[in-house]
């Protein structure tokens, strides 16, 4: 997604918007919404993800 966003001029490969809800992300990865929520919280706490 990062490379595609960069090629489209919407960001760079390391920082871009990904407008998706947790349940959709869970469906795409085979995880539950609860697990995605917990993983995203850890990424936010580590300053890797901004919501």
N, CA, C, O and CB atoms as a CASP TS submission, in Angstrom:
PFRMAT TS
TARGET T0000
AUTHOR 0000-0000-0000
METHOD Language model
MODEL 1
PARENT N/A
ATOM      1  N   UNK     1       0.822  -1.183   0.000  1.00  0.00           N
ATOM      2  CA  UNK     1       0.000   0.000   0.000  1.00  0.00           C
ATOM      3  C   UNK     1       0.869   1.249   0.000  1.00  0.00           C
ATOM      4  O   UNK     1       0.539   2.244  -0.646  1.00  0.00           O
ATOM      5  CB  UNK     1      -0.937  -0.004   1.197  1.00  0.00           C
ATOM      6  N   UNK     2       1.966   1.194   0.717  1.00  0.00           N
ATOM      7  CA  UNK     2       2.844   2.353   0.764  1.00  0.00           C
ATOM      8  C   UNK     2       3.412   2.708  -0.590  1.00  0.00           C
ATOM      9  O   UNK     2       3.451   3.881  -0.960  1.00  0.00           O
ATOM     10  CB  UNK     2       3.959   2.111   1.723  1.00  0.00           C
ATOM     11  N   UNK     3       3.848   1.722  -1.324  1.00  0.00           N
ATOM     12  CA  UNK     3       4.412   1.966  -2.655  1.00  0.00           C
ATOM     13  C   UNK     3       3.336   2.483  -3.598  1.00  0.00           C
ATOM     14  O   UNK     3       3.587   3.402  -4.378  1.00  0.00           O
ATOM     15  CB  UNK     3       5.047   0.681  -3.224  1.00  0.00           C
ATOM     16  N   UNK     4       2.143   1.905  -3.537  1.00  0.00           N
ATOM     17  CA  UNK     4       1.050   2.371  -4.398  1.00  0.00           C
ATOM     18  C   UNK     4       0.666   3.806  -4.068  1.00  0.00           C
ATOM     19  O   UNK     4       0.405   4.599  -4.972  1.00  0.00           O
ATOM     20  CB  UNK     4      -0.174   1.456  -4.256  1.00  0.00           C
ATOM     21  N   UNK     5       0.630   4.147  -2.793  1.00  0.00           N
ATOM     22  CA  UNK     5       0.321   5.522  -2.400  1.00  0.00           C
ATOM     23  C   UNK     5       1.390   6.480  -2.900  1.00  0.00           C
ATOM     24  O   UNK     5       1.084   7.580  -3.359  1.00  0.00           O
ATOM     25  CB  UNK     5       0.187   5.630  -0.879  1.00  0.00           C
ATOM     26  N   UNK     6       2.641   6.057  -2.808  1.00  0.00           N
ATOM     27  CA  UNK     6       3.747   6.895  -3.269  1.00  0.00           C
ATOM     28  C   UNK     6       3.649   7.135  -4.782  1.00  0.00           C
ATOM     29  O   UNK     6       3.813   8.263  -5.246  1.00  0.00           O
ATOM     30  CB  UNK     6       5.101   6.240  -2.916  1.00  0.00           C
ATOM     31  N   UNK     7       3.387   6.089  -5.531  1.00  0.00           N
ATOM     32  CA  UNK     7       3.278   6.223  -6.983  1.00  0.00           C
ATOM     33  C   UNK     7       2.100   7.113  -7.389  1.00  0.00           C
ATOM     34  O   UNK     7       2.153   7.786  -8.419  1.00  0.00           O
ATOM     35  CB  UNK     7       3.132   4.847  -7.624  1.00  0.00           C
ATOM     36  N   UNK     8       1.043   7.116  -6.582  1.00  0.00           N
ATOM     37  CA  UNK     8      -0.120   7.942  -6.878  1.00  0.00           C
ATOM     38  C   UNK     8       0.032   9.374  -6.352  1.00  0.00           C
ATOM     39  O   UNK     8      -0.842  10.213  -6.570  1.00  0.00           O
ATOM     40  CB  UNK     8      -1.363   7.307  -6.289  1.00  0.00           C
ATOM     41  N   UNK     9       1.144   9.650  -5.657  1.00  0.00           N
ATOM     42  CA  UNK     9       1.369  10.984  -5.118  1.00  0.00           C
ATOM     43  C   UNK     9       0.559  11.282  -3.873  1.00  0.00           C
ATOM     44  O   UNK     9       0.284  12.444  -3.576  1.00  0.00           O
ATOM     45  CB  UNK     9       1.060  11.997  -6.153  1.00  0.00           C
ATOM     46  N   UNK    10       0.171  10.238  -3.134  1.00  0.00           N
ATOM     47  CA  UNK    10      -0.673  10.429  -1.951  1.00  0.00           C
ATOM     48  C   UNK    10       0.094  10.302  -0.635  1.00  0.00           C
ATOM     49  O   UNK    10      -0.509  10.358   0.437  1.00  0.00           O
ATOM     50  CB  UNK    10      -1.801   9.429  -1.967  1.00  0.00           C
ATOM     51  N   UNK    11       1.386  10.136  -0.702  1.00  0.00           N
ATOM     52  CA  UNK    11       2.206   9.972   0.488  1.00  0.00           C
ATOM     53  C   UNK    11       3.485   9.277   0.086  1.00  0.00           C
ATOM     54  O   UNK    11       3.773   9.145  -1.103  1.00  0.00           O
ATOM     55  CB  UNK    11       1.460   9.175   1.590  1.00  0.00           C
ATOM     56  N   UNK    12       4.251   8.835   1.056  1.00  0.00           N
ATOM     57  CA  UNK    12       5.414   8.039   0.709  1.00  0.00           C
ATOM     58  C   UNK    12       5.255   6.643   1.276  1.00  0.00           C
ATOM     59  O   UNK    12       4.287   6.362   1.983  1.00  0.00           O
ATOM     60  CB  UNK    12       6.706   8.694   1.226  1.00  0.00           C
ATOM     61  N   UNK    13       6.188   5.778   0.972  1.00  0.00           N
ATOM     62  CA  UNK    13       6.012   4.368   1.331  1.00  0.00           C
ATOM     63  C   UNK    13       6.075   4.100   2.835  1.00  0.00           C
ATOM     64  O   UNK    13       5.708   3.015   3.285  1.00  0.00           O
ATOM     65  CB  UNK    13       7.059   3.544   0.642  1.00  0.00           C
ATOM     66  N   UNK    14       6.532   5.066   3.603  1.00  0.00           N
ATOM     67  CA  UNK    14       6.606   4.854   5.053  1.00  0.00           C
ATOM     68  C   UNK    14       5.575   5.655   5.835  1.00  0.00           C
ATOM     69  O   UNK    14       5.434   5.466   7.043  1.00  0.00           O
ATOM     70  CB  UNK    14       7.979   5.206   5.545  1.00  0.00           C
ATOM     71  N   UNK    15       4.844   6.557   5.155  1.00  0.00           N
ATOM     72  CA  UNK    15       3.837   7.346   5.853  1.00  0.00           C
ATOM     73  C   UNK    15       2.710   7.674   4.880  1.00  0.00           C
ATOM     74  O   UNK    15       2.896   8.441   3.935  1.00  0.00           O
ATOM     75  CB  UNK    15       4.456   8.647   6.448  1.00  0.00           C
ATOM     76  N   UNK    16       1.545   7.088   5.120  1.00  0.00           N
ATOM     77  CA  UNK    16       0.399   7.313   4.244  1.00  0.00           C
ATOM     78  C   UNK    16      -0.881   7.016   5.005  1.00  0.00           C
ATOM     79  O   UNK    16      -0.859   6.317   6.019  1.00  0.00           O
ATOM     80  CB  UNK    16       0.492   6.440   2.969  1.00  0.00           C
ATOM     81  N   UNK    17      -1.991   7.542   4.522  1.00  0.00           N
ATOM     82  CA  UNK    17      -3.294   7.283   5.123  1.00  0.00           C
ATOM     83  C   UNK    17      -3.826   5.953   4.619  1.00  0.00           C
ATOM     84  O   UNK    17      -3.680   5.620   3.443  1.00  0.00           O
ATOM     85  CB  UNK    17      -4.287   8.422   4.807  1.00  0.00           C
ATOM     86  N   UNK    18      -4.438   5.204   5.508  1.00  0.00           N
ATOM     87  CA  UNK    18      -5.084   3.947   5.151  1.00  0.00           C
ATOM     88  C   UNK    18      -6.473   3.962   5.785  1.00  0.00           C
ATOM     89  O   UNK    18      -6.655   3.498   6.910  1.00  0.00           O
ATOM     90  CB  UNK    18      -4.239   2.697   5.630  1.00  0.00           C
ATOM     91  N   UNK    19      -7.449   4.498   5.056  1.00  0.00           N
ATOM     92  CA  UNK    19      -8.800   4.620   5.618  1.00  0.00           C
ATOM     93  C   UNK    19      -9.511   3.262   5.654  1.00  0.00           C
ATOM     94  O   UNK    19     -10.163   2.862   4.690  1.00  0.00           O
ATOM     95  CB  UNK    19      -9.631   5.629   4.797  1.00  0.00           C
ATOM     96  N   UNK    20      -9.372   2.568   6.777  1.00  0.00           N
ATOM     97  CA  UNK    20      -9.963   1.237   6.933  1.00  0.00           C
ATOM     98  C   UNK    20     -10.370   1.072   8.397  1.00  0.00           C
ATOM     99  O   UNK    20      -9.702   1.595   9.289  1.00  0.00           O
ATOM    100  CB  UNK    20      -8.957   0.102   6.489  1.00  0.00           C
ATOM    101  N   UNK    21     -11.444   0.362   8.643  1.00  0.00           N
ATOM    102  CA  UNK    21     -11.874   0.119  10.024  1.00  0.00           C
ATOM    103  C   UNK    21     -11.272  -1.201  10.508  1.00  0.00           C
ATOM    104  O   UNK    21     -10.871  -2.045   9.707  1.00  0.00           O
ATOM    105  CB  UNK    21     -13.437   0.089  10.130  1.00  0.00           C
ATOM    106  N   UNK    22     -11.217  -1.362  11.806  1.00  0.00           N
ATOM    107  CA  UNK    22     -10.564  -2.527  12.400  1.00  0.00           C
ATOM    108  C   UNK    22     -11.160  -3.844  11.914  1.00  0.00           C
ATOM    109  O   UNK    22     -10.426  -4.801  11.669  1.00  0.00           O
ATOM    110  CB  UNK    22     -10.656  -2.455  13.907  1.00  0.00           C
ATOM    111  N   UNK    23     -12.476  -3.902  11.773  1.00  0.00           N
ATOM    112  CA  UNK    23     -13.093  -5.155  11.327  1.00  0.00           C
ATOM    113  C   UNK    23     -12.674  -5.509   9.905  1.00  0.00           C
ATOM    114  O   UNK    23     -12.450  -6.681   9.599  1.00  0.00           O
ATOM    115  CB  UNK    23     -14.617  -5.055  11.408  1.00  0.00           C
ATOM    116  N   UNK    24     -12.566  -4.507   9.033  1.00  0.00           N
ATOM    117  CA  UNK    24     -12.117  -4.760   7.667  1.00  0.00           C
ATOM    118  C   UNK    24     -10.662  -5.224   7.655  1.00  0.00           C
ATOM    119  O   UNK    24     -10.302  -6.130   6.903  1.00  0.00           O
ATOM    120  CB  UNK    24     -12.282  -3.498   6.803  1.00  0.00           C
ATOM    121  N   UNK    25      -9.837  -4.609   8.480  1.00  0.00           N
ATOM    122  CA  UNK    25      -8.444  -5.022   8.577  1.00  0.00           C
ATOM    123  C   UNK    25      -8.345  -6.450   9.119  1.00  0.00           C
ATOM    124  O   UNK    25      -7.510  -7.236   8.671  1.00  0.00           O
ATOM    125  CB  UNK    25      -7.656  -4.049   9.474  1.00  0.00           C
ATOM    126  N   UNK    26      -9.201  -6.774  10.082  1.00  0.00           N
ATOM    127  CA  UNK    26      -9.243  -8.128  10.615  1.00  0.00           C
ATOM    128  C   UNK    26      -9.663  -9.134   9.559  1.00  0.00           C
ATOM    129  O   UNK    26      -9.076 -10.212   9.468  1.00  0.00           O
ATOM    130  CB  UNK    26     -10.185  -8.198  11.796  1.00  0.00           C
ATOM    131  N   UNK    27     -10.666  -8.805   8.760  1.00  0.00           N
ATOM    132  CA  UNK    27     -11.103  -9.692   7.682  1.00  0.00           C
ATOM    133  C   UNK    27      -9.987  -9.919   6.673  1.00  0.00           C
ATOM    134  O   UNK    27      -9.802 -11.036   6.190  1.00  0.00           O
ATOM    135  CB  UNK    27     -12.335  -9.115   6.979  1.00  0.00           C
ATOM    136  N   UNK    28      -9.249  -8.876   6.357  1.00  0.00           N
ATOM    137  CA  UNK    28      -8.169  -8.978   5.374  1.00  0.00           C
ATOM    138  C   UNK    28      -6.993  -9.803   5.877  1.00  0.00           C
ATOM    139  O   UNK    28      -6.264 -10.399   5.084  1.00  0.00           O
ATOM    140  CB  UNK    28      -7.690  -7.600   4.992  1.00  0.00           C
ATOM    141  N   UNK    29      -6.808  -9.837   7.198  1.00  0.00           N
ATOM    142  CA  UNK    29      -5.658 -10.550   7.769  1.00  0.00           C
ATOM    143  C   UNK    29      -6.034 -11.856   8.463  1.00  0.00           C
ATOM    144  O   UNK    29      -5.157 -12.593   8.915  1.00  0.00           O
ATOM    145  CB  UNK    29      -4.947  -9.659   8.750  1.00  0.00           C
ATOM    146  N   UNK    30      -7.326 -12.146   8.549  1.00  0.00           N
ATOM    147  CA  UNK    30      -7.761 -13.368   9.209  1.00  0.00           C
ATOM    148  C   UNK    30      -7.755 -13.271  10.725  1.00  0.00           C
ATOM    149  O   UNK    30      -7.707 -14.290  11.413  1.00  0.00           O
ATOM    150  CB  UNK    30      -6.893 -14.501   8.785  1.00  0.00           C
ATOM    151  N   UNK    31      -7.805 -12.049  11.251  1.00  0.00           N
ATOM    152  CA  UNK    31      -7.803 -11.823  12.689  1.00  0.00           C
ATOM    153  C   UNK    31      -9.149 -11.267  13.135  1.00  0.00           C
ATOM    154  O   UNK    31      -9.926 -10.774  12.317  1.00  0.00           O
ATOM    155  CB  UNK    31      -6.667 -10.866  13.087  1.00  0.00           C
ATOM    156  N   UNK    32      -9.419 -11.347  14.422  1.00  0.00           N
ATOM    157  CA  UNK    32     -10.655 -10.760  14.946  1.00  0.00           C
ATOM    158  C   UNK    32     -10.466  -9.262  15.138  1.00  0.00           C
ATOM    159  O   UNK    32      -9.341  -8.774  15.252  1.00  0.00           O
ATOM    160  CB  UNK    32     -11.068 -11.432  16.282  1.00  0.00           C
ATOM    161  N   UNK    33     -11.576  -8.543  15.172  1.00  0.00           N
ATOM    162  CA  UNK    33     -11.524  -7.111  15.427  1.00  0.00           C
ATOM    163  C   UNK    33     -10.877  -6.794  16.760  1.00  0.00           C
ATOM    164  O   UNK    33     -10.174  -5.791  16.888  1.00  0.00           O
ATOM    165  CB  UNK    33     -12.910  -6.525  15.381  1.00  0.00           C
ATOM    166  N   UNK    34     -11.108  -7.642  17.757  1.00  0.00           N
ATOM    167  CA  UNK    34     -10.519  -7.437  19.088  1.00  0.00           C
ATOM    168  C   UNK    34      -8.996  -7.554  19.019  1.00  0.00           C
ATOM    169  O   UNK    34      -8.284  -6.742  19.609  1.00  0.00           O
ATOM    170  CB  UNK    34     -11.090  -8.463  20.103  1.00  0.00           C
ATOM    171  N   UNK    35      -8.498  -8.559  18.301  1.00  0.00           N
ATOM    172  CA  UNK    35      -7.048  -8.740  18.189  1.00  0.00           C
ATOM    173  C   UNK    35      -6.418  -7.572  17.434  1.00  0.00           C
ATOM    174  O   UNK    35      -5.352  -7.087  17.813  1.00  0.00           O
ATOM    175  CB  UNK    35      -6.721 -10.072  17.481  1.00  0.00           C
ATOM    176  N   UNK    36      -7.074  -7.122  16.368  1.00  0.00           N
ATOM    177  CA  UNK    36      -6.580  -5.982  15.609  1.00  0.00           C
ATOM    178  C   UNK    36      -6.536  -4.750  16.500  1.00  0.00           C
ATOM    179  O   UNK    36      -5.567  -3.992  16.458  1.00  0.00           O
ATOM    180  CB  UNK    36      -7.460  -5.724  14.370  1.00  0.00           C
ATOM    181  N   UNK    37      -7.567  -4.541  17.302  1.00  0.00           N
ATOM    182  CA  UNK    37      -7.621  -3.401  18.206  1.00  0.00           C
ATOM    183  C   UNK    37      -6.443  -3.427  19.175  1.00  0.00           C
ATOM    184  O   UNK    37      -5.795  -2.403  19.392  1.00  0.00           O
ATOM    185  CB  UNK    37      -8.946  -3.390  18.977  1.00  0.00           C
ATOM    186  N   UNK    38      -6.167  -4.575  19.749  1.00  0.00           N
ATOM    187  CA  UNK    38      -5.058  -4.696  20.707  1.00  0.00           C
ATOM    188  C   UNK    38      -3.712  -4.469  20.028  1.00  0.00           C
ATOM    189  O   UNK    38      -2.834  -3.807  20.583  1.00  0.00           O
ATOM    190  CB  UNK    38      -5.077  -6.079  21.377  1.00  0.00           C
ATOM    191  N   UNK    39      -3.552  -5.020  18.824  1.00  0.00           N
ATOM    192  CA  UNK    39      -2.298  -4.836  18.094  1.00  0.00           C
ATOM    193  C   UNK    39      -2.108  -3.363  17.718  1.00  0.00           C
ATOM    194  O   UNK    39      -0.999  -2.837  17.806  1.00  0.00           O
ATOM    195  CB  UNK    39      -2.273  -5.722  16.828  1.00  0.00           C
ATOM    196  N   UNK    40      -3.185  -2.705  17.301  1.00  0.00           N
ATOM    197  CA  UNK    40      -3.088  -1.297  16.939  1.00  0.00           C
ATOM    198  C   UNK    40      -2.752  -0.441  18.154  1.00  0.00           C
ATOM    199  O   UNK    40      -2.013   0.536  18.035  1.00  0.00           O
ATOM    200  CB  UNK    40      -4.392  -0.821  16.305  1.00  0.00           C
ATOM    201  N   UNK    41      -3.280  -0.794  19.308  1.00  0.00           N
ATOM    202  CA  UNK    41      -2.974  -0.069  20.544  1.00  0.00           C
ATOM    203  C   UNK    41      -1.485  -0.161  20.853  1.00  0.00           C
ATOM    204  O   UNK    41      -0.874   0.831  21.248  1.00  0.00           O
ATOM    205  CB  UNK    41      -3.802  -0.624  21.725  1.00  0.00           C
ATOM    206  N   UNK    42      -0.894  -1.343  20.677  1.00  0.00           N
ATOM    207  CA  UNK    42       0.541  -1.503  20.917  1.00  0.00           C
ATOM    208  C   UNK    42       1.362  -0.683  19.929  1.00  0.00           C
ATOM    209  O   UNK    42       2.380  -0.099  20.301  1.00  0.00           O
ATOM    210  CB  UNK    42       0.935  -2.979  20.825  1.00  0.00           C
ATOM    211  N   UNK    43       0.923  -0.636  18.672  1.00  0.00           N
ATOM    212  CA  UNK    43       1.624   0.158  17.668  1.00  0.00           C
ATOM    213  C   UNK    43       1.520   1.648  17.978  1.00  0.00           C
ATOM    214  O   UNK    43       2.474   2.397  17.765  1.00  0.00           O
ATOM    215  CB  UNK    43       1.063  -0.130  16.273  1.00  0.00           C
ATOM    216  N   UNK    44       0.369   2.078  18.480  1.00  0.00           N
ATOM    217  CA  UNK    44       0.199   3.481  18.874  1.00  0.00           C
ATOM    218  C   UNK    44       1.089   3.813  20.057  1.00  0.00           C
ATOM    219  O   UNK    44       1.719   4.869  20.089  1.00  0.00           O
ATOM    220  CB  UNK    44      -1.271   3.777  19.218  1.00  0.00           C
ATOM    221  N   UNK    45       1.141   2.915  21.030  1.00  0.00           N
ATOM    222  CA  UNK    45       1.974   3.149  22.216  1.00  0.00           C
ATOM    223  C   UNK    45       3.456   3.243  21.847  1.00  0.00           C
ATOM    224  O   UNK    45       4.216   3.952  22.507  1.00  0.00           O
ATOM    225  CB  UNK    45       1.762   2.027  23.246  1.00  0.00           C
ATOM    226  N   UNK    46       3.864   2.534  20.802  1.00  0.00           N
ATOM    227  CA  UNK    46       5.251   2.571  20.347  1.00  0.00           C
ATOM    228  C   UNK    46       5.510   3.653  19.316  1.00  0.00           C
ATOM    229  O   UNK    46       6.580   3.682  18.709  1.00  0.00           O
ATOM    230  CB  UNK    46       5.634   1.242  19.777  1.00  0.00           C
ATOM    231  N   UNK    47       4.550   4.541  19.107  1.00  0.00           N
ATOM    232  CA  UNK    47       4.658   5.645  18.140  1.00  0.00           C
ATOM    233  C   UNK    47       4.934   5.166  16.718  1.00  0.00           C
ATOM    234  O   UNK    47       5.592   5.857  15.940  1.00  0.00           O
ATOM    235  CB  UNK    47       5.755   6.597  18.567  1.00  0.00           C
ATOM    236  N   UNK    48       4.430   3.988  16.384  1.00  0.00           N
ATOM    237  CA  UNK    48       4.580   3.439  15.043  1.00  0.00           C
ATOM    238  C   UNK    48       3.338   3.736  14.210  1.00  0.00           C
ATOM    239  O   UNK    48       3.408   3.780  12.981  1.00  0.00           O
ATOM    240  CB  UNK    48       4.837   1.923  15.102  1.00  0.00           C
ATOM    241  N   UNK    49       2.215   3.938  14.867  1.00  0.00           N
ATOM    242  CA  UNK    49       0.938   4.129  14.193  1.00  0.00           C
ATOM    243  C   UNK    49       0.232   5.352  14.772  1.00  0.00           C
ATOM    244  O   UNK    49       0.210   5.560  15.985  1.00  0.00           O
ATOM    245  CB  UNK    49       0.049   2.869  14.329  1.00  0.00           C
ATOM    246  N   UNK    50      -0.345   6.155  13.878  1.00  0.00           N
ATOM    247  CA  UNK    50      -1.176   7.277  14.301  1.00  0.00           C
ATOM    248  C   UNK    50      -2.582   7.038  13.806  1.00  0.00           C
ATOM    249  O   UNK    50      -2.771   6.626  12.662  1.00  0.00           O
ATOM    250  CB  UNK    50      -0.625   8.630  13.773  1.00  0.00           C
ATOM    251  N   UNK    51      -3.581   7.288  14.650  1.00  0.00           N
ATOM    252  CA  UNK    51      -4.968   7.144  14.227  1.00  0.00           C
ATOM    253  C   UNK    51      -5.670   8.465  14.311  1.00  0.00           C
ATOM    254  O   UNK    51      -6.857   8.554  13.995  1.00  0.00           O
ATOM    255  CB  UNK    51      -5.693   6.106  15.068  1.00  0.00           C
TER
END
